Amino acid sequence: MDVSRRLVILGKQGAGKGTQAERLAQHHAVPRISTGDMFRAAVKADTEAGRRARSYMDDGELVPDAAVLDPVGERLSAADAQDGFVLDGFPRNVRQADALEDLLGEGGLGLVLELVVPTDVVLRRLAGRRVCSNCGANYSVEHPPSSDWTCDRCGGDVVERDDDTKAAIKRRLWLYERETEPLVAWYLAKDKLAAVDGTGHPDSVTSRLLRAVDSRIGAAVARQARGQD
Ligand code: ADP
């Protein structure tokens, strides 16, 4: 079974995960699955799950694992995720990573990409980050939409995210270090990790990520040819 397009992207808030995950997903014709987007959609639709998630999100806390695993499991079993996916925002801790292995079964993940960006750079980026309140497209103070904070893609209002307050950002970065960063060593030990420099022009970052995935796919193809898979 070819699992090489089962991808996870890890990185601090503001590392550019959302943008890069979208590009990777398009390149490999697989869906980008963002748990943050799933929760924001639930909040917007005012579902029970959305109402429960909202208070955690606004405070920069993680939504409890129990509320994350079911929707992720359901999304991963959809038809469009069978040839691969790019997971963005999940897993966020070792318990979620363990649960993901169980959900995926044979072969597990193809590759986990760690987007490496220094904290001072992400803090600068987060302060200027803006998103479309309708479709989630990313903008920034330096790269605004072409007209008056109206989304170029869908015409929605481009705003600051509710959880991009100073206190919530600080809390999320702290939680990233404590809960999510340990996954780097966890996946490294499983030979599933590629660290990629996330600084510089977004197009350069995309090229680096695509190269990392391609070399993993190449290695899998070679192994298969040698009859080792
Ligand atoms: P960021 O990476 O900037 O924190 P996300 O869009 O990934 O933003 O997530 C926004 C919020 O959604 C998180 O702060 C958290 O409250 C919740 N969330 C998203 N993914 C998860 C997850 N895998 N586990 C727990 N909470 C999550």
Residues whose N, C-alpha, C, O or C-beta is under 5 A from the ligand:
A	BS01	ADP	Q13 T35 G36 D37 F39 Y56 M57 G60 E61 L62 V63 V68 G89 F90 R92 R172
